Amino acid sequence: MEVSVTLWVLTIVGLAALIAVDFFIGRKPHDVSIKEAGIWTIVWIALAGLFGVGLLVFGGGQPAGEFFAGFITEKSLSVDNLFVFVLIMAKFAVPSQYQQRVLLIGVLIALVLRAIFIAAGAAILASFSWVFYIFGAFLIWTAWKLIQEARADEEDEEFEENKLLKAAERRFGVADRYHGTKLWIEENGKRVMTPMLVVMLAIGTTDVLFALDSIPAIFGLTQDPYIVFTANAFALMGLRQLYFLIGGLLKKLVHLSYGLSIILGFIGVKLVLHALHESGVHVPEISIPVSLGVICSVLIVTTITSLRASKKMAAAEAAETRSDDTPKDSIEA
């Protein structure tokens, strides 16, 4: 798909305007209600849908299919990010009324960093087609790693600050408490960071680790930098509202890692097949409609099985609690 500089500029300006409206509406720190989070989640999904329809009308079925496949993949992978965001919020004891602001700025940092990743990835793939082999193998390895992590006991999982964040804290110092939405304050004659800035940086830089698998994954669906960027932008910008909407449901998605591992493994195989095809080997390639069908099917099945498993676990825990509360006299009788 040929994308002019004008279209790139208009797209970035349009996204910036949407982000500005989102920021203006939620500029006052407050606790986000389920209703507010639900409305904004629907708004961002609707905007992504309208953008995809626009691609269908002006670009054809191929770009639109690639966008929707990329958007759904990035959205599903971003849900996994929410588990880490919950850990970060807990570690830094972020007051509930400030969490919306933290997520907005943190996601913006993540979007800028991802844009750099996308530009670098597009340049590399355009020059070296053999990189598809590396991307494919990496996604297959990541899929296996996700399965191993899902089978491990992660109840005591805690967020660990990355080296960049620790270096910033040592260099500038951090205040001992929150000061509203301020990012810097004067303390003992020295300018130091507030915990608000630290947690924003934590969310933004931690997302880079997730981009290491999500960016190769979407490049397995499309090699168009414009579609890769817009799919990531729409997926990330709705992530903040999704955090408040399904925060309580995250623990119920017990099979999410298995579903994501299947998706990543599938796209990894697709990348390897594409690399073989580019090398002149006659192998079948997986089409975008097939990819979209597989991704949606896996997510639907994963959600259904997760909710069923969570329901059974809750029933078992309730039965165990009732048995523990049985009076001793009745047991002896």
KEGULUM-941494 format. One record per atom (N, C-alpha, C, CB): residue in three letters; x, y, z. Coordinates in pm, whole numbers, plus 50000, padded with zeros to 5 digits. Glycine has a CB too. Layout:
! KEGULUM-941494
ALAXYZ
...
! end
This chain:
! KEGULUM-941494
MET500844988150000
MET500005000050000
MET500885012550000
MET499045000050123
GLU500685021149900
GLU501465033349889
GLU500905044049983
GLU501475038549744
VAL501755048850072
VAL501335058950170
VAL502165071450150
VAL501475053650315
SER501495082550121
SER502195095150099
SER502605101450231
SER501315104750018
VAL503505110850222
VAL503935118250340
VAL502765125850401
VAL505085128050306
THR501905131050312
THR500725138550359
THR499825129750445
THR499935144050241
LEU499605117150399
LEU498755107950476
LEU499385104550610
LEU498505095150396
TRP500715102750612
TRP501405100250738
TRP501195111950835
TRP502925098050713
VAL501365124050784
VAL501215135950869
VAL499785137150921
VAL501605148750791
LEU498805135150833
LEU497405136050874
LEU497065125550978
LEU496475134650752
THR497605113450962
THR497335102651057
THR497905105951195
THR497935089351006
ILE499155110651196
ILE499785114151325
ILE499065125751391
ILE501265117551304
VAL498685135851311
VAL497945147351365
VAL496595142851420
VAL497755158151258
GLY495915133951346
GLY494625128851391
GLY494745121251522
GLY494015119951286
LEU495755112551533
LEU495975105051657
LEU496305114451772
LEU497095094751639
ALA497135124651743
ALA497495134451846
ALA496255141951895
ALA498545144351793
ALA495355145151802
ALA494115152151840
ALA493245143351928
ALA493335156551714
LEU493125130551894
LEU492335121251975
LEU492925119852115
LEU492245107551907
ILE494245118952121
ILE494915117752250
ILE494705130452333
ILE496425115052231
ALA494755142152266
ALA494545154852335
ALA493125155652393
ALA494795166652241
VAL492135151052316
VAL490755151052364
VAL490615141752484
VAL489775146752251
ASP491235129852472
ASP491205120252582
ASP491835126252707
ASP491945107352543
PHE492965133152690
PHE493665139252803
PHE492845150652862
PHE495065144352759
PHE492225158752776
PHE491455170252823
PHE490255165852906
PHE490975178752705
ILE489575155252860
ILE488395150352932
ILE488785144453067
ILE487665139752848
GLY489905137453070
GLY490325131053196
GLY491445138353266
GLY490735116953170
ARG491565151653241
ARG492695159153296
ARG492655160353448
ARG492735173053235
LYS491435160153505
LYS491305161253650
LYS491445147453713
LYS489945167753689
PRO492395145653805
PRO492565132453868
PRO491275127653933
PRO493685133153973
HIS490895115253903
HIS489665109753961
HIS489695094553947
HIS488405115653893
ASP488855087954025
ASP488705073454013
ASP487855070353890
ASP488055067454143
VAL488365061853805
VAL487655058453681
VAL486595047853709
VAL488655053353572
SER485365050953672
SER484255041553694
SER484225031253581
SER482905049153702
ILE483515020353606
ILE483345010053504
ILE482625015853382
ILE482574998053560
LYS481645024553407
LYS480885030653298
LYS481795039153209
LYS479745039253353
GLU482615047653271
GLU483525056153194
GLU484515047953115
GLU484265065753287
ALA485095037653180
ALA486065029153112
ALA485405021652996
ALA486685019153211
GLY484165017153017
GLY483455009852912
GLY483165018552792
GLY482155004152966
ILE482715030952818
ILE482415040252708
ILE483645043152624
ILE481835053352762
TRP484775046052692
TRP485985049352619
TRP486585037152548
TRP487005055352713
THR486415025352606
THR486875013252538
THR486115011252407
THR486705000952629
ILE484795013352413
ILE483965012152292
ILE484365022752190
ILE482465013452327
VAL484645034952238
VAL485035045952148
VAL486315042352071
VAL485235059052227
TRP487335037452143
TRP488595034252077
TRP488465022451982
TRP489665031452180
ILE487675012552019
ILE487455001151929
ILE486675005651806
ILE486704989652002
ALA485675014551826
ALA484905019751713
ALA485785027951619
ALA483735028351764
LEU486685035951676
LEU487605043851594
LEU488525034851512
LEU488435053351682
ALA489005024051576
ALA489835014351503
ALA489035007851391
ALA490385003651598
GLY487755004651419
GLY486904998851317
GLY486675008251200
GLY485574994851376
LEU486435021051231
LEU486245030951125
LEU487505032751042
LEU485825044351185
PHE488655032451108
PHE489915033651036
PHE490095021850941
PHE491105034651134
GLY489765009750989
GLY489864997850905
GLY488924998450786
GLY489574985550986
VAL487705003550809
VAL486745005150699
VAL487285015250598
VAL485365009750752
GLY487915025850647
GLY488525035650557
GLY489595029350470
GLY489115047250637
LEU490415020650531
LEU491425013550452
LEU490765004550347
LEU492325005250543
LEU489644998450384
LEU488924989750291
LEU488404997650171
LEU487754982750363
VAL487865009550197
VAL487275017750091
VAL488355023650000
VAL486435029050150
PHE489415029050060
PHE490405036149981
PHE491635027649944
PHE490855048250055
GLY491875016750019
GLY493065008749990
GLY492774994649941
GLY493895007850111
GLY491554989749968
GLY491214976149925
GLY491164966350041
GLY492204971349823
GLY490794954250009
GLY490604943950111
GLY491894939450178
GLY489934932350052
GLN493004939150104
GLN494264934350160
GLN494764943050275
GLN495324933650051
PRO494904956250256
PRO495344964750369
PRO494374964350487
PRO495514979050323
ALA493064964050458
ALA492074963850566
ALA492184950950646
ALA490654965450510
GLY492324939650574
GLY492464926850643
GLY493724926350727
GLY492464915450544
GLU494824931750675
GLU496074932050750
GLU495944940750875
GLU497214937150661
PHE495234952150861
PHE495054960950976
PHE494254954051086
PHE494354973850934
PHE493124948051050
PHE492274941651150
PHE493004929851217
PHE490964936851087
ALA493734922051137
ALA494494910951195
ALA495574916151289
ALA495134902351083
GLY496244926851248
GLY497284932851332
GLY496724939151457
GLY498064943151253
PHE495584946051442
PHE494974952651557
PHE494514942451661
PHE493784961251512
ILE493854931851617
ILE493364921651710
ILE494534914751779
ILE492494911351637
THR495604911851701
THR496784905451761
THR497434914451865
THR497804901951653
GLU497634927251830
GLU498254936551924
GLU497364938852046
GLU498564949851855
LYS496064939252024
LYS495134941352136
LYS495194929552233
LYS493694943252084
SER495214917452176
SER495264905552263
SER496584904652337
SER495024892852182
LEU497694908152268
LEU498994907952334
LEU499084918952440
LEU500114909452231
SER498434930252415
SER498494941252512
SER497734938052639
SER497924953952450
VAL496734929152630
VAL496014925052752
VAL496984918452849
VAL494854915352718
ASP497974911252794
ASP498984904952878
ASP499804915552951
ASP499894895952794
ASN499954927352888
ASN500684938352953
ASN500004942753081
ASN500814950152858
LEU498674941453083
LEU497924946553198
LEU498304939453327
LEU496444944953173
PHE498694926653318
PHE499124919453437
PHE500324926453500
PHE499474904853403
VAL501264930753416
VAL502464937553465
VAL502104951553515
VAL503534938453354
PHE501184958353446
PHE500754971653491
PHE500164970953632
PHE499744977553393
VAL499404960253659
VAL498834958453793
VAL499954957153896
VAL497914946053797
LEU500994949553863
LEU502124947753954
LEU502844961053977
LEU503104937353898
ILE503014968953870
ILE503704981853882
ILE502904991253972
ILE503914988253743
MET501604992053949
MET500755000754030
MET500824996754178
MET499285000153981
ALA500854983654204
ALA500904978954342
ALA502254981954404
ALA500624963854348
LYS503334979954330
LYS504684982054384
LYS504894996654423
LYS505744977854282
PHE504415005854339
PHE504625020054366
PHE503455026254443
PHE504825027454236
ALA502495017754484
ALA501345022354565
ALA500725034954506
ALA501785025054710
VAL500385034354376
VAL499825045854307
VAL498395048254356
VAL499855043854152
PRO498085060154408
PRO496705063154450
PRO495745061254332
PRO496595077654504
SER494575055954359
SER493625052454253
SER493265064354164
SER492375046754313
GLN493205076354222
GLN492795087954143
GLN493885092554045
GLN492435099454235
TYR495125087854065
TYR496215091553974
TYR496525080853869
TYR497455094554054
GLN495925069253882
GLN496275058253793
GLN495955061153646
GLN495555045653836
GLN494865068653624
GLN494505072153486
GLN495595080553421
GLN493175079753484
ARG496105090653492
ARG497165099353439
ARG498445091353415
ARG497435111153535
VAL498775082653509
VAL499985074453496
VAL499925065953370
VAL500155065553619
LEU498795059553348
LEU498655050753232
LEU498675058553102
LEU497375042753242
LEU498065070353099
LEU498045078352976
LEU499455082152933
LEU497205090952996
ILE500235087853025
ILE501595091952991
ILE502485079752965
ILE502185100653104
GLY502315069253046
GLY503105057153027
GLY502865050852891
GLY502785047153135
VAL501605050652847
VAL501285044952716
VAL501825053752604
VAL499755043252701
LEU501805066852622
LEU502385075952521
LEU503875073352505
LEU502135090752561
ILE504575071652617
ILE506005068352611
ILE506205055252536
ILE506615067352753
ALA505345045452566
ALA505435032352500
ALA505195033652350
ALA504425022552561
LEU504245042152310
LEU503925043852168
LEU505095049952093
LEU502675052652152
VAL505745059852154
VAL506915066052089
VAL508045055852072
VAL507415078152172
LEU508305048052178
LEU509355037952171
LEU509015027152069
LEU509575031552309
ARG507735023452060
ARG507335013451962
ARG507485018751819
ARG505885009051987
ALA507195031651801
ALA507355037651669
ALA508805036451622
ALA506925052451671
ILE509745038351715
ILE511165036851682
ILE511465022351644
ILE512065041251801
PHE510905012951720
PHE511074998751691
PHE510524995251553
PHE510394990151797
ILE509355000551522
ILE508694997651395
ILE509535002951278
ILE507275003751391
ALA510035015351291
ALA510855021151185
ALA512115012851163
ALA511225035651219
ALA512755008751273
ALA513965000651262
ALA513644987051200
ALA514614998851400
GLY512544980751244
GLY512154967651192
GLY511844968151043
GLY510954962251267
ALA511124978651001
ALA510774979950859
ALA512024981650773
ALA509834991850838
ALA512984989750823
ALA514224992050748
ALA515034979150735
ALA515065002950815
ILE515084971450844
ILE515854958950843
ILE515224948750748
ILE515954953150984
LEU513904947350756
LEU513214937550672
LEU513284941150524
LEU511754936250715
ALA513294954250496
ALA513384958650357
ALA514754955550297
ALA513094973650346
SER515774955050381
SER517144952750333
SER517574938150343
SER518114961350410
PHE517074931150445
PHE517514917250467
PHE516294908350488
PHE518474916450590
SER515884901250382
SER514704892650393
SER514944880650484
SER514294887850255
TRP516224876850505
TRP516504865250591
TRP516164867850738
TRP517964861450578
VAL515924880750771
VAL515554884050908
VAL514214877550944
VAL515484899350927
PHE513394874450841
PHE512124867750868
PHE512344854450940
PHE511364865350736
TYR513434847650907
TYR513754835050976
TYR513974837551125
TYR515014828550914
ILE514714848451156
ILE515014851651295
ILE513734855451370
ILE516034863251303
PHE512914863951307
PHE511654867951369
PHE510774855751393
PHE510914878151281
GLY510674846851293
GLY509834835051307
GLY510314825951418
GLY509794827351177
ALA511634823451422
ALA512194814751526
ALA512014821051663
ALA513684812051499
PHE512154834351672
PHE512004841151800
PHE510574840051851
PHE512404855951787
LEU509594841451763
LEU508204840451804
LEU507854826251849
LEU507274844751690
ILE508374816351780
ILE508134802351820
ILE508754799751957
ILE508704792551715
TRP509974804851979
TRP510624803352109
TRP509834810752218
TRP512084808652103
THR509334822952186
THR508534830552282
THR507254823152317
THR508204844352226
ALA506644816752216
ALA505424808952240
ALA505684797652339
ALA504864803352108
TRP506804790652320
TRP507154779752412
TRP507444785252552
TRP508384772052359
LYS508104796652559
LYS508414802752688
LYS507134806652761
LYS509334815052669
LEU506144811752688
LEU504864815452749
LEU504174803352810
LEU503944821952645
ILE504244792152739
ILE503634779952791
ILE504324775652920
ILE503704768652687
GLN505664776352920
GLN506424772453040
GLN506074781553157
GLN507934772953011
GLU505944794653131
GLU505614804053237
GLU504194801753289
GLU505764818453188
ALA503284798153197
ALA501894795753237
ALA501784783553327
ALA501014794053114
ARG502654773853304
ARG502614761553384
ARG503344763153517
ARG503224750053306
ALA504144773853529
ALA504884776053653
ALA504004783253754
ALA506184784253627
ASP504394782453878
ASP503654789153985
ASP504134803453993
ASP503824781854121
GLU503264813153959
GLU503664827153956
GLU502914835354060
GLU503444832953817
GLU502464828854166
GLU501694836154267
GLU502524846954335
GLU501144826554370
ASP503824844554348
ASP504684854154419
ASP505394863454323
ASP505694846754505
GLU504864864954202
GLU505514873354102
GLU505514887854147
GLU504814871953965
GLU506634894654130
GLU506754908654164
GLU507424916154050
GLU507534910454295
PHE507104928954040
PHE507724937153937
PHE509134941153979
PHE506874949653909
GLU510084939553888
GLU511464943653913
GLU511824955053819
GLU512454931753895
GLU512334965753875
GLU512694977353794
GLU513834973753699
GLU513084989153883
ASN513754979253575
ASN514834976753480
ASN516024985853511
ASN514344978953336
LYS517134982853448
LYS518384990153477
LYS518275004853444
LYS519534983953401
LEU517575008253335
LEU517425022253296
LEU516685030053403
LEU516685023353162
LEU515645024053458
LEU514865030653562
LEU515675032453689
LEU513585022753591
LYS516425022153728
LYS517265023053847
LYS518335033753831
LYS517925009553876
ALA518905034853711
ALA519935044953686
ALA519355058953698
ALA520565043053546
ALA518125060953648
ALA517475074053657
ALA517205077753802
ALA516175074153577
GLU516785067953881
GLU516505070454023
GLU517785074254098
GLU515865058154088
ARG518895067354065
ARG520165070754131
ARG520665084554088
ARG521235060154099
ARG520455087853961
ARG520975100453908
ARG520205112553960
ARG520945100253757
PHE518875111653965
PHE518075123453999
PHE517465122754139
PHE516975125053898
GLY517375110754196
GLY516745109454327
GLY515225109354314
GLY517185120854419
VAL514575103854415
VAL513115102554411
VAL512525107454543
VAL512695087854382
ALA511455115454534
ALA510765120254655
ALA510135108454729
ALA509675130854618
ASP509905110554859
ASP509395099554941
ASP507875098154936
ASP509825101455083
ARG507185107054865
ARG505725106154854
ARG505255112954727
ARG505045112554978
TYR503985110554695
TYR503385116854577
TYR503055131454607
TYR502115109254533
HIS503205139854506
HIS502875154054517
HIS501865157454408
HIS504155163054505
GLY500665151954422
GLY499645153954319
GLY500105147954187
GLY499335169054302
THR499935155554079
THR500365150853947
THR501725156653906
THR499315154453843
LYS502415162954002
LYS503725168753971
LYS504735157753939
LYS504225177454088
LEU505625160653844
LEU506645151053804
LEU508005154053868
LEU506775150853653
TRP508255166953896
TRP509505171353960
TRP509175180754075
TRP510455178253857
ILE509975180254180
ILE509815189654292
ILE511205193854342
ILE508985183254408
GLU511205204554418
GLU512435208954485
GLU512455203054625
GLU512525224654490
GLU513535195954659
GLU513635189754790
GLU515055191954844
GLU513295174554783
ASN515155199454954
ASN516465202755013
ASN517385209354912
ASN517125190155069
GLY516785218354832
GLY517565225854735
GLY517945217954611
GLY518785230854799
LYS517445205954598
LYS517755197354483
LYS516485193354411
LYS518525184854528
ARG516545193454278
ARG515385189454197
ARG515365174254185
ARG515435196054055
VAL514285168054232
VAL514185153454230
VAL512895149154161
VAL514235147854373
MET512885136654117
MET511695131054054
MET510675127354162
MET512055118653968
THR509415127754124
THR508375122854214
THR508065108254177
THR507075131754205
PRO507455100754267
PRO507055086954233
PRO506145086354110
PRO506355080554353
MET505395097454084
MET504515097853967
MET505315096253838
MET503725110953964
LEU506435103453826
LEU507275102453707
LEU507925088853698
LEU508335113353707
VAL508335083453812
VAL509005070353812
VAL508065059453761
VAL509495066953954
VAL506825059553808
VAL505905049053767
VAL505515050653619
VAL504645049153856
MET505455063153571
MET505195065353428
MET506315059553343
MET505035080453398
LEU507545062053385
LEU508695056553313
LEU508715041353322
LEU510005062253368
ALA508305036053437
ALA508275021553455
ALA507335014953355
ALA507865017953599
ILE506135020753338
ILE505155015053246
ILE505615016553102
ILE503785021653264
GLY506145028453069
GLY506575030952931
GLY507745022152889
GLY506955045352915
THR508755021052975
THR509935013252938
THR509694998252950
THR511115017153026
THR508834994053042
THR508524979853054
THR507804974852930
THR507684977153178
ASP506994983552868
ASP506274979652748
ASP507214976052634
ASP505334990752704
VAL508434981752636
VAL509414978552532
VAL509714963552530
VAL510714986452554
LEU509734957352648
LEU509994942952655
LEU508894935152585
LEU510104938452801
PHE507654939952598
PHE506544933352529
PHE506614935852379
PHE505194938152585
ALA507164947352340
ALA507274950452197
ALA508234940952127
ALA507744964852178
LEU509124934652203
LEU510084925352142
LEU509394913352079
LEU511074920552247
ASP508194909852127
ASP507474899052060
ASP506284904151979
ASP506994888852163
SER505664915152023
SER504484920051951
SER504844926351816
SER503744930152036
ILE505974933351808
ILE506374939451680
ILE506714928751577
ILE507584948851701
PRO507564918751608
PRO507764907951510
PRO506474900751474
PRO508764897851564
ALA505554899551571
ALA504284892651544
ALA503474899951438
ALA503464891351672
ILE503374913151449
ILE502564920451351
ILE503284921251216
ILE502244934451402
PHE504624921251218
PHE505354920851090
PHE505154907351021
PHE506864923651114
GLY504734897351098
GLY504404884551037
GLY503074884950965
GLY504374873851142
LEU502254895250994
LEU500954896750930
LEU500994906950817
LEU499914900751031
THR501824916950830
THR501964927150727
THR503344933450735
THR500874937950742
GLN503894937050621
GLN505194943750619
GLN505044958750590
GLN506104937350514
ASP503804963650594
ASP503524977750568
ASP503714985650697
ASP502074979650513
PRO504724994350705
PRO504985002050829
PRO503785010450872
PRO506185011050810
TYR503025015450776
TYR501865023850809
TYR500815015750884
TYR501255030050680
ILE500535003750836
ILE499544995050901
ILE500074990251035
ILE499194983050811
VAL501354986951042
VAL501964982551168
VAL501834993551274
VAL503444978751147
PHE502155005851235
PHE502115017051330
PHE500685019951376
PHE502725029551268
THR499745020951282
THR498375024451319
THR497715013351402
THR497535027151194
ALA497995000851370
ALA497434989851449
ALA497954990451592
ALA497774976151386
ASN499244993251609
ASN499834994651742
ASN499255006751815
ASN501364996051732
ALA499085017851743
ALA498575030051806
ALA497165028051860
ALA498585041551706
PHE496275022351779
PHE494895020351824
PHE494825009951937
PHE494005015951706
ALA495664999751929
ALA495664989552035
ALA496154995352167
ALA496544977651993
LEU497215003552162
LEU497785009052284
LEU496915020052345
LEU499165014552257
MET496335028652260
MET495595039952314
MET494305035752384
MET495285049652203
GLY493795023852353
GLY492635019152425
GLY492995010652545
GLY491745011452334
LEU494295009252568
LEU494755000352675
LEU494445006052813
LEU496244997752662
ARG494505019252825
ARG494285025652956
ARG492875022753006
ARG494515040852946
GLN491885024552920
GLN490505022052960
GLN490265007252987
GLN489535027152852
LEU490944998852907
LEU490794984452925
LEU491314980053062
LEU491534976852814
TYR492334987053111
TYR492904984053242
TYR491844985353352
TYR494084993453272
PHE491054996053345
PHE490034998253447
PHE488794989653422
PHE489635013053450
LEU488544986153295
LEU487344978553263
LEU487454963953302
LEU487044979653116
ILE488604957753270
ILE488724943253295
ILE489764940053402
ILE489084936053166
GLY490154950453478
GLY491154948053583
GLY490774936653675
GLY491364960553664
GLY489484936053711
GLY489044925453800
GLY488904912053732
GLY487754929253861
LEU488844912353597
LEU488664899853523
LEU489984893353484
LEU487844902353398
LEU491094900553502
LEU492384895353456
LEU492714881853519
LEU493494905353488
LYS492414880653649
LYS492734868153718
LYS491884856553667
LYS492534869853867
LYS490764859753602
LYS489904849153549
LYS490364844053413
LYS488474854253538
LEU491234851753346
LEU491734847353215
LEU492924838053235
LEU492134859653127
VAL492664826553297
VAL493734817453338
VAL494404810553218
VAL493174806953433
HIS493734810153106
HIS494304803552987
HIS494824813552885
HIS493254794652923
LEU494904826352923
LEU495324836552826
LEU496714833752771
LEU495304850252891
SER497644829952859
SER499014827452813
SER499064816152711
SER499914824152932
TYR498234805952730
TYR498194794952634
TYR497674799852498
TYR497304783452686
GLY496624808252503
GLY496094813552379
GLY497094822352305
GLY494844821452407
LEU497784830952381
LEU498784839652319
LEU499954831552263
LEU499294849852422
SER500314820852332
SER501414812452283
SER501034805852151
SER501784801752387
ILE499774801652138
ILE499324795752011
ILE499374806151900
ILE497884790052026
ILE498924818351930
ILE498924828951829
ILE500354832251786
ILE498224841551883
LEU501254833951884
LEU502644837151851
LEU503304825851773
LEU503444840151978
GLY503034813351814
GLY503594801951742
GLY503074801151599
GLY503274789151815
PHE501784803751582
PHE501174803651448
PHE501814814351358
PHE499644806151458
ILE501964826651413
ILE502564837251333
ILE504044834251306
ILE502424850851404
GLY504714827851403
GLY506114823951381
GLY506254814351264
GLY506694817651507
VAL505354804451258
VAL505364795051146
VAL505064802451016
VAL504324783651168
LYS504124811951022
LYS503784819950903
LYS504994827750853
LYS502624829650934
LEU505774833250946
LEU506974840750908
LEU508014831750844
LEU507574847651030
VAL508214819850900
VAL509194810450843
VAL508774806250702
VAL509344797950934
LEU507484803450684
LEU506984799850551
LEU507184811250452
LEU505494796050557
HIS506944823550499
HIS507144835150413
HIS508624836650376
HIS506634847950482
ALA509494834450474
ALA510944835450448
ALA511374824850347
ALA511754833850579
LEU510854812750359
LEU511184802150263
LEU510684805750124
LEU510574788650307
HIS509494811450118
HIS508934815649989
HIS509784826449926
HIS507494820650007
GLU510264835950006
GLU511124846649956
GLU512464841149908
GLU511354857250064
SER512874829849965
SER514144823649926
SER514004814849802
SER514704815350041
GLY512784813949749
GLY512574806149628
GLY512074792049651
GLY513814805549553
VAL511804788449777
VAL511304775149809
VAL509784775149791
VAL511694770849954
HIS509274765349719
HIS507834764649693
HIS507094758549812
HIS507574756449565
VAL506624767249898
VAL505854762950015
VAL504574771250019
VAL506684764750148
PRO503514765650078
PRO502254773350087
PRO502404784950185
PRO501084764250130
GLU501794796250152
GLU501794807750243
GLU500414809150305
GLU502194820650167
ILE500384813750428
ILE499124815350501
ILE498544829150469
ILE499324813650655
SER497334829450420
SER496694842050381
SER496204849850503
SER495514839350286
ILE495914862650481
ILE495434871250588
ILE494064866650640
ILE495344885650539
PRO493104862950553
PRO491814858050606
PRO491994845850697
PRO490874854450491
VAL492884836650659
VAL493134824950743
VAL493744829350876
VAL494064814850671
SER494714838450870
SER495364843450992
SER494344849951085
SER496474853450958
LEU493474858351026
LEU492454865251105
LEU491504855251170
LEU491674875051017
GLY491124844951095
GLY490234834751149
GLY490864826951263
GLY489824825151040
VAL492124823251247
VAL492824815751351
VAL492964824151479
VAL494224811351302
ILE493374836751463
ILE493574845551579
ILE492274847451656
ILE494124859151533
CYS491184850551584
CYS489894852751650
CYS489394839951717
CYS488854857651548
SER489544828651649
SER489074815951705
SER489814812451833
SER489254804651602
VAL491144814351832
VAL491944811251951
VAL491534820052068
VAL493434813051921
LEU491314832852043
LEU490934842052150
LEU489554838652207
LEU490944856452100
ILE488614835052120
ILE487274831552166
ILE487314818852251
ILE486314829552046
VAL488004808652200
VAL488104795952274
VAL488834798052407
VAL488834785352189
THR489904805852404
THR490684808452526
THR489824815452632
THR491924816952494
THR489054825352589
THR488194832652683
THR487144823452744
THR487514844452612
ILE486504815252661
ILE485464806152711
ILE486034796052810
ILE484794798852593
THR487134789652772
THR487734779652862
THR488264786052989
THR488864772152790
SER488784798452980
SER489274805453099
SER488154808053198
SER489954818653059
LEU487044813153147
LEU485914816353235
LEU485334803753299
LEU484824823753157
ARG485284792953221
ARG484784780253277
ARG485714775053386
ARG484624769753166
ALA487024775553357
ALA487994770753457
ALA487954779353582
ALA489404770753398
SER487814792453566
SER487754801453682
SER486514798653765
SER487764816053636
LYS485404795653698
LYS484164792653769
LYS484314779853852
LYS482994791353670
LYS484954769653793
LYS485174757053865
LYS486094759153984
LYS485754746453771
MET487154767253964
MET488084769954073
MET487394777354187
MET489284778054022
ALA486544787054152
ALA485814794554255
ALA484874785454333
ALA485034806154191
ALA484214776254261
ALA483294766954328
ALA484054757554421
ALA482514758754224
ALA485234752954376
ALA486044744054459
ALA486534751154584
ALA487234738654379
GLU486954763854570
GLU487424771654685
GLU486284774154783
GLU488024784954639
ALA485084776754729
ALA483924779054816
ALA483574766454894
ALA482714783754733
ALA483644754954827
ALA483354742354894
ALA484374739355003
ALA483314730854793
GLU485654742554973
GLU486714740355071
GLU486534749455192
GLU488094742655008
THR486104761755167
THR485874771255277
THR484724766555366
THR485564785155221
ARG483664761555303
ARG482534756655381
ARG482924744755468
ARG481384752755289
SER483764735955412
SER484194724255490
SER485084728355607
SER484934714455399
ASP485914738955586
ASP486774743755695
ASP485964750355806
ASP487814753555640
ASP484804756055769
ASP483984762955867
ASP483004753755940
ASP483224773955800
THR483034740755909
THR482114731355974
THR482464730156122
THR482184717455906
PRO481494731856213
PRO481784731156357
PRO482364717656397
PRO480504733956439
LYS483244717956495
LYS483874705656543
LYS482854695656599
LYS484924708956649
ASP481824701056667
ASP480814692256726
ASP480124683856622
ASP479794700356802
SER479814689956509
SER479124682456404
SER480034672056344
SER478614691856296
ILE481344675056337
ILE482294665556281
ILE482394653556375
ILE483694672056260
GLU482504656256510
GLU482624645356607
GLU481344636856609
GLU482914650956747
ALA480204643556597
ALA478944636256595
ALA478864626956476
ALA477784645756595
! end
